[in-house]
Amino acid sequence: MKKFAIEIKWAILFAVISLVWMLGERVAGLHDENIEHHAVFTNFFMVVAIAVYVVALLDKRKNSFGGKMNWIQGFISGLIITLGVTILTPLTQYITSTLITPDYFANMIAYTVESGQKTLEEAEAYFNLKSYMIQSTVFAPVAGLITSAIVAIFTRKK
């Protein structure tokens, strides 16, 4: 376990940062009065997520590999972080949906139906805790794998 302490630390930090981001979205009104802008602004979290991976891999390079790290070492470290993030994703989704923004699903259903984007049945099937838990748990490893592969290129050092 100690061998992966840095990855575990960064997976937990990633989860905390994602919760803070969700709180920021809610405070900015992106889950209610400004919900029409949510789809655009929520994508900016990708910048934050990539930055977390960069700092995490730099931390790993400095503290585990003596300042040197090849691509495969960085990639594997990123994959371990991704595993941790994926394991924590259902919990962070639950906290987001029940504590941070419990009205998000109802608001999104109302918005998508009123704007003609979905029927009521489609919106209810898509915007609910079970659906979001599945979506986010599937998305986390895919995004993490891609992010790890790319970030490892830029954080390697001979």
C-alpha positions as CSV (number, residue, x, y, z in Angstrom):
1,M,0.0,0.0,0.0
2,K,2.8,2.4,0.9
3,K,4.1,1.9,-2.7
4,F,0.9,3.6,-3.9
5,A,0.5,6.2,-1.2
6,I,1.0,9.1,-3.7
7,E,-1.6,7.7,-6.1
8,I,-4.1,7.1,-3.3
9,K,-3.5,10.7,-2.0
10,W,-4.1,12.1,-5.4
11,A,-7.2,10.0,-6.1
12,I,-8.7,11.3,-2.8
13,L,-7.7,14.9,-3.7
14,F,-9.3,14.5,-7.1
15,A,-12.5,13.4,-5.5
16,V,-12.5,16.3,-3.0
17,I,-11.7,18.8,-5.9
18,S,-14.6,17.4,-7.9
19,L,-16.9,17.9,-5.0
20,V,-15.7,21.5,-4.6
21,W,-16.2,22.0,-8.3
22,M,-19.8,20.8,-8.0
23,L,-20.4,23.1,-5.1
24,G,-19.0,25.9,-7.2
25,E,-21.4,25.0,-10.1
26,R,-24.3,25.1,-7.6
27,V,-23.3,28.4,-6.2
28,A,-22.9,29.8,-9.7
29,G,-26.5,28.8,-10.4
30,L,-25.6,26.2,-13.0
31,H,-27.9,23.7,-11.3
32,D,-30.9,25.9,-11.2
33,E,-31.4,29.5,-12.4
34,N,-28.5,29.3,-14.9
35,I,-29.0,25.7,-15.8
36,E,-29.1,26.4,-19.5
37,H,-25.3,27.2,-19.3
38,H,-24.5,24.0,-17.3
39,A,-23.5,21.8,-20.3
40,V,-20.9,24.4,-21.4
41,F,-19.3,25.3,-18.1
42,T,-19.2,21.8,-16.6
43,N,-16.8,20.8,-19.4
44,F,-14.2,23.2,-18.0
45,F,-13.6,20.7,-15.2
46,M,-11.5,18.8,-17.7
47,V,-8.9,21.5,-17.4
48,V,-8.9,21.0,-13.6
49,A,-8.8,17.2,-13.9
50,I,-5.8,17.4,-16.3
51,A,-4.0,19.8,-13.9
52,V,-4.6,17.4,-11.0
53,Y,-3.0,14.5,-13.0
54,V,-0.1,16.7,-14.0
55,V,0.7,17.7,-10.4
56,A,0.1,14.1,-9.3
57,L,2.6,12.7,-11.8
58,L,5.1,15.4,-11.0
59,D,4.7,14.5,-7.3
60,K,5.3,10.8,-8.2
61,R,8.3,11.6,-10.3
62,K,9.9,13.7,-7.6
63,N,9.1,11.6,-4.6
64,S,9.2,8.0,-5.9
65,F,11.5,8.0,-8.9
66,G,14.2,10.5,-7.8
67,G,13.2,13.1,-10.3
68,K,13.3,10.7,-13.2
69,M,10.3,8.9,-14.7
70,N,9.7,7.2,-18.0
71,W,6.4,7.2,-19.8
72,I,5.4,3.7,-18.6
73,Q,6.0,4.6,-15.0
74,G,3.9,7.8,-15.4
75,F,1.2,6.0,-17.2
76,I,1.0,3.2,-14.6
77,S,0.9,5.8,-11.8
78,G,-1.9,7.6,-13.7
79,L,-3.8,4.3,-14.1
80,I,-3.6,3.7,-10.3
81,I,-4.9,7.2,-9.7
82,T,-7.7,6.5,-12.2
83,L,-8.6,3.2,-10.3
84,G,-8.9,5.2,-7.1
85,V,-10.9,7.9,-8.7
86,T,-13.2,5.3,-10.3
87,I,-13.7,3.5,-7.0
88,L,-14.6,6.9,-5.3
89,T,-16.9,8.0,-8.2
90,P,-20.1,6.5,-6.9
91,L,-19.5,8.1,-3.5
92,T,-18.8,11.5,-5.0
93,Q,-21.8,11.3,-7.2
94,Y,-24.0,10.3,-4.3
95,I,-22.7,13.2,-2.2
96,T,-23.1,15.6,-5.1
97,S,-26.7,14.5,-5.8
98,T,-28.0,14.2,-2.3
99,L,-26.0,16.8,-0.3
100,I,-24.6,19.4,-2.6
101,T,-27.4,19.8,-5.1
102,P,-30.4,17.6,-4.3
103,D,-32.7,19.5,-6.8
104,Y,-30.4,19.1,-9.8
105,F,-32.2,16.2,-11.4
106,A,-35.6,17.8,-11.0
107,N,-34.3,21.0,-12.4
108,M,-32.6,19.4,-15.3
109,I,-35.6,17.3,-16.1
110,A,-37.8,20.4,-16.1
111,Y,-35.3,22.4,-18.2
112,T,-34.8,19.7,-20.9
113,V,-38.5,19.1,-21.2
114,E,-39.4,22.8,-21.3
115,S,-36.7,23.5,-23.9
116,G,-37.9,20.6,-26.1
117,Q,-34.6,18.6,-25.8
118,K,-36.2,15.5,-24.3
119,T,-39.6,14.1,-23.5
120,L,-40.5,13.8,-19.9
121,E,-39.9,10.0,-20.0
122,E,-36.5,10.4,-21.7
123,A,-35.5,13.1,-19.2
124,E,-36.5,11.1,-16.2
125,A,-34.7,8.0,-17.5
126,Y,-31.5,10.0,-18.0
127,F,-31.4,12.5,-15.1
128,N,-31.5,10.4,-12.0
129,L,-29.0,9.1,-9.5
130,K,-28.7,5.6,-10.8
131,S,-28.1,6.8,-14.4
132,Y,-25.5,9.3,-13.3
133,M,-23.7,6.8,-11.1
134,I,-23.4,4.4,-14.0
135,Q,-22.4,7.2,-16.5
136,S,-19.8,8.7,-14.2
137,T,-18.4,5.3,-13.2
138,V,-18.0,4.3,-16.9
139,F,-16.6,7.7,-17.9
140,A,-14.0,7.9,-15.1
141,P,-11.7,5.0,-16.3
142,V,-12.0,6.0,-19.9
143,A,-11.1,9.6,-19.3
144,G,-8.4,8.6,-16.7
145,L,-6.8,6.2,-19.2
146,I,-6.6,8.9,-21.9
147,T,-5.5,11.6,-19.5
148,S,-2.8,9.3,-18.0
149,A,-1.4,8.4,-21.4
150,I,-1.1,12.0,-22.5
151,V,0.1,13.5,-19.2
152,A,2.7,10.8,-18.8
153,I,4.3,12.1,-22.1
154,F,4.7,15.6,-20.7
155,T,5.8,14.6,-17.2
156,R,8.5,12.0,-18.2
157,K,12.1,13.0,-17.5
158,K,15.3,11.1,-18.1
